[in-house]
Amino acid sequence: MQTAVEEHLADLCSKAISYGASKATPIPVSLVVMDPRVSLKCQIPRCAHYGRNLMCPPNCVKPEEFAKSLERYKYAILVQAKIITDLASMERRLGVSSLVEIIKDEDYRRQLRASTRSFEVILNKLERDALMKGHRFALALSGGTCSLCDECAGISPGEPCRHPFEARPSMEAVGIDVILTAHNAGVGVDFPVKDDPVWTGILLVE
């Protein structure tokens, strides 16, 4: 017989799929892997969003602080959604097959931002649903750099976030090893990226 929390987790997974996620898997928080090398990769090589996006390091919660809070949670739902971009047409238009070249294209960047925003909406809705079920410390972490704004307010010192109730840092930003965590959940992530790339986010539930 399922406990109330197990029923909540199952219902939240169903809701995630209805919102557009391709996978939603409940796991114990013990399977979430923290690694300080993850945030190190934000700096070496230096990401273009480092220090310029309010949901990215060093502006978001530090990995060591997040790790302490993570210990207070018991459950998590790993959520994945397909990254929606038309790579095939871009390869034909640009005459290249290298993702490194394609990501420089502004049309591709627009598609990627739209896909990120769609995934952020899924996570926001899921966090809201968990809160409505009484999980007052429910916390969602998105995938990739926050893209709610075309240009983050973080590029201007002292400017506040324009969407403080919707913006969320990514799993990587707080030091979570996404690939190993996904592997532990049985919903692997390809690295390097191959066919059918996905966003990966998480909902923490106490």
Protein Blocks (a to p, Z undefined) as FASTA:
>chain_A
ZZfklmmmmmmmmmmmmnopabdcdddfklpccdfklmmmmmmccdfkgopafkbcfkbc
cfklmmmmmmmpmbdcdddddddddfklmmmmnopabfklmmmpmklmmmmmmmmmmmmm
mmmmmmmmmmmnopakbccddedjdfkbfbdfklpghiacfblmlgccdfklnopafklm
mmmnopacdddddehiadddddddZZ
